[in-house]
Each structure stands twice: as structure tokens, then as C-alpha cells.
Amino acid sequence: MIVLLSVRPGTLESTMTEDLSPAERYAAARKRAVEQATALASFREMYDFGLDPFQIEACQALESGKGVLVAAPTGSGKTIVGEFAVHLALKQGKKCFYTTPIKALSNQKYSDLCRRYGADKVGLLTGDNSVNSDAPVIVMTTEVLRNMLYAGSQTLLGLGYVVMDEVHYLSDRFRGAVWEEVIIHLPESVTLISLSATVSNAEEFGDWLDTVRGDTEVIVSEHRPVPLFQHVLAGRRMYDLFEEGEGHRKAVNPDLARLARMEASRPSYQDRKRGRNIREADRERERRQRSRVWTPGRPEVIERLDAEGLLPAITFIFSRAACEAAVQQCLYAGLRLNDEDARERVRSLVEERTAAIPDEDLHVLGYYEWLEGLERGIAAHHAGMLPTFKEVVEELFVRGLVKAVFATETSRSASTCPPARWCWRSSSSGTANSTPTSPPASTPSSPAVRADAASMSRATPSCCGSAP
């Protein structure tokens, strides 16, 4: 006979293939009764899927009164732990602040929590918006919380939990001090929940949190439930960035390595400028090499991604003006990613969201050019845009009505809307429309792979990462 100690999906603790004694059955029943009386039990009923072990471990530590540092790959569900902190705060009659590093991520999390708990219980505080600031749950950028602490804001009264999403920003050269100040100056009574996908020294960081915040449990998960694929578009051909090597270790695609060597051996403009003589045969070889690694333009990259089924995508350009220029390039190229039905849905949502803006202001803001891009499924996203425009782009992207977004680096953390693809361009010299970059350091799986990927930057005109 098989006896199940728990039959709810995702809560199975053990399966036994032998009869239990009366004492064992009594102990199992007591254990189930204790579990069902916890806040975690009611929280799990809110989801139609079972929680992973690391999520359960973190939630149990949180319910026991400990702070937690959760380090797990992107897409693994770290935010479940943050949402459990929200659940605990509401259950205990306390406040919970959910902090993020950028406005776009705050807007997205605000929408998520509103759908789950209702707009009357959730507020939003960013540099652009102030919505329901007296709510028990407030989503905000980290700088807003720092300013509250220094100003002694009355909003802090009753605060029980603070969730710091993307806490690895603590190591940011320019903004990291904000995270450090918040962690240090939060009242001792506040429980801190730190979430990150890229903390490489989790144990060391956890020890520091334990010192400044009190009892903090470190939960690390290395399982990546959403596989990450990386591609390189060199010329008219798309390559896989990595191939399986010996012992299942990833190695840079040898075809790309060959292209990199070819690019490195080509005489540079600086060499010619210094007066070095180049024979006619060398010039002919250079022309052939250049044609093999032709750099595709923005429209060609988007068209190729569309043909490969890799849209929607976010392209990082690191310049506000270049983001807008990229949209114009795609429009001038006649690129259309939406059918007529999608165009009508886009126009309907945009007109609804911008109804409060006077017509004369819309003209000044470049509304009609912006709308034309949206209807075609193309948009820019950067800090220089009107907040309403940014929010519309984010909403359309989530709905799949905008398929190509050109964004600055500050939007990277907000690219959590599946399916997501992201692109970056690299070149041997910076220009107004192209800044030398290499793939984000957190993307490859090991330091050796990161070094190999960075070494490809001179010969990989367009790179693309995808997560199905």
C-alpha cells in the first residue's frame, strides 16, 4: 500500500511504500495540521502551481522572522519570495515596500500586485508617478526609499518588510551607495528581503547582511528553468555563440573565432593613417574580408529576428538619441511587424492612455511619429520620454503588440516579459550611433566564457540572446 503524506500538487513531502504505524500516522497528521496553519499554506493556495524548494525554504525563513537573501537565476521565480513578504505584511497589518532600481520595473511590479491584491491596497512612488501613497503595499524606486529615510517620512510608520529587488545594484559604481544606505539605515524592526540573479559572492554578502541587519538566511539556487541561448549575426548569417565542447563545457563557436582572427588581422584605419604602405593585394584581401563580416543595419537585424521567430526583442543602444534614430531607420526602411488587427488595437490603447493630453501638446511631443512606430510594432524606451509614453510602450510590449524596442541600458532590468530577446551591437570604434560594448558580464556562464565572449566584440556586429 502507498501512503501519501500530502496530496496537494507541489507539496508532496514523501511517498512511503510500507504501512505506517498508528504513531507515525498521528505524527504525520500533526505535521500536516501545523503546515496548514501557517501563512505559507494560505499563500500557496493563491497560485495554480507548486513552489520550488528554494522558494519554500526562503518563505519559511521569512515567516520565522529572519531576513533572507535569495540568489537564483533569471526566470526561476525569486519574486515569489518578495510577494510572500507582501502577503505577510497584509496578514499582519503591517506595511511592505517593494523597491526596484528603475521606474520601468516599478511600473511593471505595481501592475502585477494590483492584479493580485487590488488597486486600493497597492501604491506607486517613482520620480514620475505618485499613486495611492498611503497604501499598505507601495512599489517604489530605491532612491525614493532612501530619501524617505533621510527625511523621516511618516509613511515609514508601520513598515514591517522591505523587498529589495535587483539588490546586486549595491556594487554599482555610481548608484550602489543608495542600496548600502537603505540597508544600513532601515529600522531594526524591518525585515529585509534581498533578491538577485547575479550576486556571485552570496555567502560573503549574506555575512555582511547578517552583521548590519541581524539574522539573515542565504538561499542559493543554481538551477536555470528558462534556458538561455545566445546568437551572433555576422553579415547575413546567424551563428550560435557557444557550442558544446568536451565534457559538456561550452566553447566559443569556431566559426566566430575564425571571423575574429580575420578581423584582427585586417589593417586598421589608424595603421593607414600613420603612413604604412599597403600593397594592392592587401587592399583586395581587405575588401573581401570586409564583405564577409558586413555589419547589418538596425532594420536588417530586426527583419532577420522576425524571420527566425525571435521577436519580440529589446535592442540596447546606450544612447537616447540613438534609440530614437533606430526607430526612424526602421520606419524609413518600411519595416512593418504588425498586421491590421494589431494596428487597430495599438491605436485604441494609445488613444485611451493619452486622452488627457491636449492636442497642441501631442504635436510638440512628436505624438504622431511615435504612434506610427507603435502601429508598426516598433518603439524606443528611455528616460527622456514622457512617462505616459514609456508606460504605453511597456504595456504594448507585454501584450506583444510592440515587437521591437530600442532601449537604453537602464531598461535592461525591466526586460522580464517573456518571451524576451535582447540584442546589443559591438564595433571596433565608437560612433554617434554605435558604442563599443561586449555582452553583459552576467550573461555567460563562467569567467572563461565571459572572456571568450568579450574577445569576440570586434568581430560580432550584432549579438542576440533569447530565452524561450
CORBELNOR-V40798 format. One record per pair of residues at least 24 apart in sequence whose ideal C-beta (glycine too) atoms are under 8 Angstrom apart, sorted by sequence separation. I is the first residue (numbers start at 0). J is the second residue. If there is no record, write none. Layout:
I_J / I_J
This chain:
38_62 / 51_75 / 102_126 / 112_136 / 161_185 / 191_215 / 231_255 / 265_289 / 346_370 / 349_373 / 364_388 / 376_400 / 377_401 / 380_404 / 438_462 / 37_62 / 51_76 / 54_79 / 58_83 / 62_87 / 102_127 / 233_258 / 376_401 / 377_402 / 378_403 / 379_404 / 380_405 / 381_406 / 382_407 / 4_30 / 5_31 / 50_76 / 54_80 / 57_83 / 61_87 / 112_138 / 182_208 / 187_213 / 262_288 / 310_336 / 376_402 / 377_403 / 378_404 / 379_405 / 380_406 / 381_407 / 438_464 / 4_31 / 85_112 / 89_116 / 141_168 / 166_193 / 185_212 / 261_288 / 373_400 / 376_403 / 377_404 / 378_405 / 379_406 / 380_407 / 382_409 / 158_186 / 161_189 / 163_191 / 166_194 / 167_195 / 183_211 / 297_325 / 301_329 / 345_373 / 346_374 / 373_401 / 377_405 / 381_409 / 411_439 / 50_79 / 109_138 / 159_188 / 160_189 / 161_190 / 163_192 / 165_194 / 166_195 / 167_196 / 182_211 / 345_374 / 381_410 / 78_108 / 82_112 / 108_138 / 158_188 / 159_189 / 160_190 / 161_191 / 162_192 / 163_193 / 164_194 / 165_195 / 167_197 / 182_212 / 261_291 / 262_292 / 298_328 / 380_410 / 427_457 / 85_116 / 89_120 / 155_186 / 158_189 / 159_190 / 160_191 / 161_192 / 163_194 / 167_198 / 261_292 / 297_328 / 298_329 / 305_336 / 345_376 / 356_387 / 425_456 / 426_457 / 142_174 / 145_177 / 148_180 / 160_192 / 162_194 / 166_198 / 296_328 / 297_329 / 302_334 / 342_374 / 425_457 / 10_43 / 46_79 / 82_115 / 105_138 / 148_181 / 258_291 / 301_334 / 342_375 / 9_43 / 105_139 / 258_292 / 298_332 / 353_387 / 425_459 / 426_460 / 105_140 / 142_177 / 145_180 / 149_184 / 169_204 / 301_336 / 341_376 / 352_387 / 425_460 / 7_43 / 141_177 / 145_181 / 148_184 / 296_332 / 298_334 / 424_460 / 141_178 / 144_181 / 148_185 / 337_374 / 424_461 / 425_462 / 102_140 / 337_375 / 352_390 / 353_391 / 423_461 / 424_462 / 9_48 / 10_49 / 97_136 / 99_138 / 101_140 / 336_375 / 337_376 / 352_391 / 422_461 / 423_462 / 8_48 / 9_49 / 95_135 / 97_137 / 98_138 / 99_139 / 100_140 / 141_181 / 335_375 / 336_376 / 422_462 / 8_49 / 9_50 / 42_83 / 45_86 / 94_135 / 95_136 / 96_137 / 97_138 / 98_139 / 99_140 / 100_141 / 330_371 / 334_375 / 335_376 / 336_377 / 422_463 / 7_49 / 93_135 / 94_136 / 95_137 / 96_138 / 97_139 / 98_140 / 99_141 / 330_372 / 349_391 / 352_394 / 421_463 / 422_464 / 94_137 / 96_139 / 98_141 / 329_372 / 334_377 / 348_391 / 420_463 / 421_464 / 39_83 / 42_86 / 420_464 / 38_83 / 41_86 / 98_143 / 330_375 / 420_465 / 89_135 / 98_144 / 326_372 / 329_375 / 348_394 / 419_465 / 420_466 / 88_135 / 89_136 / 330_377 / 348_395 / 418_465 / 419_466 / 38_86 / 88_136 / 96_144 / 329_377 / 418_466 / 38_87 / 41_90 / 417_466 / 418_467 / 345_395 / 417_467 / 85_136 / 326_377 / 38_90 / 326_378 / 348_400 / 326_379 / 325_379 / 344_398 / 345_400 / 108_164 / 234_290 / 323_379 / 344_400 / 345_401 / 234_291 / 322_379 / 234_292 / 235_293 / 322_380 / 233_292 / 234_293 / 322_381 / 341_400 / 104_164 / 234_294 / 235_295 / 319_379 / 104_165 / 234_295 / 96_158 / 319_381 / 94_157 / 95_158 / 98_161 / 232_295 / 319_382 / 337_400 / 93_157 / 94_158 / 95_159 / 96_160 / 98_162 / 100_164 / 319_383 / 92_157 / 93_158 / 94_159 / 95_160 / 96_161 / 97_162 / 98_163 / 99_164 / 100_165 / 337_402 / 93_159 / 94_160 / 95_161 / 96_162 / 98_164 / 99_165 / 237_303 / 336_402 / 93_160 / 95_162 / 97_164 / 313_380 / 336_403 / 91_159 / 100_168 / 232_300 / 334_403 / 45_115 / 237_307 / 88_159 / 232_303 / 87_159 / 88_160 / 87_160 / 100_174 / 329_403 / 85_160 / 84_160 / 301_377 / 85_162 / 84_162 / 230_309 / 326_405 / 325_405 / 81_162 / 323_405 / 81_164 / 98_181 / 322_405 / 321_405 / 322_406 / 311_396 / 322_407 / 78_164 / 311_399 / 319_407 / 314_403 / 316_405 / 318_407 / 311_401 / 312_402 / 314_404 / 316_406 / 317_407 / 311_402 / 312_403 / 313_404 / 314_405 / 315_406 / 316_407 / 317_408 / 310_402 / 311_403 / 312_404 / 313_405 / 314_406 / 315_407 / 310_403 / 311_404 / 313_406 / 315_408 / 315_410 / 315_411 / 305_402 / 313_410 / 68_166 / 313_411 / 304_403 / 313_414 / 301_403 / 311_416 / 84_190 / 313_419 / 315_421 / 311_418 / 312_419 / 313_420 / 314_421 / 315_422 / 325_432 / 84_192 / 297_405 / 311_419 / 312_420 / 313_421 / 314_422 / 315_423 / 316_424 / 324_432 / 311_420 / 312_421 / 313_422 / 314_423 / 310_420 / 312_422 / 314_424 / 321_431 / 81_192 / 309_420 / 320_431 / 321_432 / 80_192 / 321_433 / 81_194 / 318_431 / 80_194 / 318_432 / 78_194 / 304_420 / 316_432 / 318_434 / 77_194 / 317_434 / 77_195 / 304_422 / 316_434 / 77_196 / 317_436 / 75_196 / 315_436 / 300_422 / 69_192 / 73_196 / 66_190 / 69_193 / 72_196 / 65_190 / 66_191 / 67_192 / 68_193 / 69_194 / 70_195 / 71_196 / 64_190 / 66_192 / 67_193 / 69_195 / 70_196 / 66_193 / 68_195 / 70_198 / 61_190 / 68_198 / 61_192 / 70_201 / 294_426 / 68_201 / 68_204 / 68_205 / 68_208 / 66_208 / 75_220 / 66_212 / 66_213 / 68_215 / 70_217 / 71_218 / 75_222 / 66_214 / 67_215 / 68_216 / 70_218 / 71_219 / 72_220 / 75_223 / 76_224 / 65_214 / 66_215 / 67_216 / 68_217 / 69_218 / 70_219 / 71_220 / 72_221 / 74_223 / 75_224 / 64_214 / 65_215 / 66_216 / 67_217 / 68_218 / 70_220 / 71_221 / 72_222 / 73_223 / 74_224 / 75_225 / 65_216 / 67_218 / 69_220 / 71_222 / 72_223 / 74_225 / 312_463 / 72_224 / 73_225 / 72_225 / 309_463 / 60_216 / 309_465 / 60_218 / 57_216 / 304_463 / 56_216 / 267_427 / 57_218 / 300_461 / 56_218 / 300_463 / 53_218 / 262_427 / 295_460 / 53_219 / 292_458 / 294_460 / 295_461 / 53_220 / 293_460 / 294_461 / 292_460 / 51_220 / 225_417 / 249_443 / 263_457 / 249_444 / 259_454 / 262_457 / 263_458 / 249_445 / 259_455 / 262_458 / 251_448 / 261_458 / 259_457 / 249_448 / 256_455 / 259_458 / 251_451 / 255_455 / 258_458 / 259_459 / 250_451 / 251_452 / 258_459 / 241_443 / 255_458 / 251_455 / 255_459 / 241_448 / 229_438 / 240_452 / 229_442 / 229_443 / 227_442 / 240_455 / 240_459 / 240_462 / 229_452 / 231_455 / 233_458 / 233_459 / 234_460 / 237_463 / 233_460 / 231_459 / 232_460 / 233_461 / 232_461 / 231_461 / 232_462 / 231_462 / 232_463 / 230_462 / 231_463 / 229_462 / 230_463 / 229_463 / 230_464 / 229_464 / 230_465 / 228_464 / 229_465 / 227_464 / 228_465 / 227_465 / 228_466 / 227_466 / 228_467 / 226_466 / 225_466 / 226_467 / 225_467 / 197_441 / 196_441 / 165_412 / 128_386 / 127_386 / 127_389 / 103_380 / 102_382 / 106_389 / 102_386 / 106_390 / 103_389 / 107_393 / 102_389 / 106_393 / 103_393 / 107_397 / 107_413 / 103_410 / 101_409 / 104_412 / 107_415 / 101_410 / 103_412 / 104_413 / 107_416 / 103_413 / 101_412 / 104_415 / 100_412 / 101_413 / 99_412 / 73_415 / 74_417 / 74_466 / 73_466
